[in-house]
Amino acid sequence: MQKETPYRVVQYGNSSATFYLKDCLAGLQDLREKSVDVVVTSPPYNIGINYGRYDDSRPRQEYLQWLGRIGQQIRRVLADDGSFFLNIGNKPKDQWIAWDVAYVLRRDFVLQNVLHWVKSIAISKQDTGDYPNITGDIAVGHFKPIVSERFLNDCHEYIFHFTKTGDVKLDKLAVGIPYQDKTNIGRWKTAKQDKRDRGNTWFIPYKTVKSRKDRPHPATFPVMLPEMCIKLHGKARLAVDPFVGIGSTAVACKNLGVSFVGFEIDRQYLDSAILRLL
């Protein structure tokens, strides 16, 4: 069978980003088995977002079956030591969405890590103890206010880290942070440099969006998120995003010198993604 011509290929250094204007289920079937090192993506959450060419209000079971089929194809193309990072959130009236998706993917993957993408956080000075660098109350990041007497503002989303076996070694210090207490360096056998495991809570804020024209896609993640996922996995030659959107994962791959393949059904979104790489 003749291989389909990509919508666009963008070269950067010795790597490239290959974009396809097609449904990801069909697109993933065209990729070679075990050819992908990392998958980083954020599928539609099925919460009624107004996408250009996708119905985000499908019956729950139909939605889950669809993601299950995509998960099967991701397992097929993922290397045995590969990582699949899935960003997904919930909505106030339905807190099971993310975990329903994770449960469906459990048939094909091991859930190796659960990461919390913190988009906004508030910390009072009195709760921090004696940390010398914190001199007052802290409130950083952005969130969409929820006007409700029942629900709290939703300031985080999940990043599920799936692997085939659950024992994939990671480069934790690639996304590490400095020690607060520098006396730990050298005192612990594992503390050989001023960097420690960041843990599973990642504060990654959005850039402030001042108008609708600055947001060509209604739901996208910051470039820093896929960058950190790819760095955490370690050495990668090829990363894939089945739901390109406006290309945050593609931009992360360009920044890291990793080749990229992505699929998107909306031409307008795909054109925006490509422009971000040029």
Secondary structure, 3 states (H helix, E strand, C coil): CCCCCCCEEEEECCEEEEEEECCHHHHHHCCCCCCEEEEEECCCCCCCCCCCCCCCCCCHHHHHHHHHHHHHHHHHHEEEEEEEEEEECCECCECCHHHHHHHHHCCCCEEEEEEEEECEEEECHHHCCCCCCCCCCEEEECCCCCCCCCCCCCCEEEEEEEECCCCCCCCHHHHCECCCCHHHCCCCCCCCCCCECCCCEEECCCCCCCCHHHCCCCCCCCCHHHHHHHHHHCCCCEEEECCCCCCHHHHHHHHHCCEEEEEECCHHHHHHHHHHHC
